[in-house]
């Protein structure tokens, strides 16, 4: 993994690849769950990120770690750091 002290504090997220149809780009869905402030019910939300995958290594269903980076294109502001778990 990249040393974050020399490059600043960058956001890191872990999510599941839901699309890998484009060249060097994957779409990653990152789940988020939290307790509702008033009702204490668990609320589940998710966000989708377009991430740069230089080696086209990640496939649909893989769990990946993505890190924030400088804008690569209009939508891509994240890059794949590692594949945490392969899809079965």
N, C-alpha and C positions, 0 to 999 in steps of 0.2 A: 504494500500500500504506500501511497505517497506521503512524505513527511509534511504534516499540516503546519508545523511551526515556521518553516521557511516560506510557505506559500500562502499563509494567512488561514483564517478559519473558514473552511468551506463546508457547506451543508452536505451531509451524506444521508442517503435514504436506501432502504432495502425493499424491493418489490418483485413482482412476477412479470415476466415478459408476456405481453398479450398479442404482439404483432412483430414480425421480423421480415416483412415483405420487401422493404426498401433496402438499398445497398448501404451498408455501414450505419444503419439507423434501426433502433428498436424502440417500441413503445412499451413503457413500463408502468404498471398500475401499482401504486403504493397505498396500502390500506391504512386507515387511521380510525381508532376507536377511543371514545372518551365518555365520561359520565355527564349526562345533561345537568347543567347547574341547578335547575329547579326540581326536576323530577327524578334525578338519580338513575334514570334508565340509560343503558349503554347505547350510544349513538355510533353507528358505523358509517364512515364516509371513505371515499377513495379519490385519489388524484392521479391523473395520467401525465407522464413526462416522456418527451422524445429525447432519447439518449444516443450519443455517438458511440458506435461499436466498431472500432478500427479493423479488427480481424474477422468480423462477421461470426463471432464465436457463440453468441447467445442465441438460443432457439426458443420457440414458443413453449411456455410452461416452466422455463428455468427461473430460479430465484437469483437475482443479481443485486450487486451493490453499486449504486450510482453516486457520482460526486458532481457538485456544481462546478462549472467552468465558464470561461469566457464564451460569449455567443459564437457558435460555429455556423449557424444559419438562422433564419427567422424564428424557427421553433426550437432548435436544438441549443439548449444551454446547460446540458448535463452530459456526462460521459460514463460509460461502463468501466468500473474499476476492476471488478472480478465477478466471476460466476460462483455464487455461494453454493448452489445445489442444482444439479442437473434434473431435468424432467424425466420421469420414468417411462 
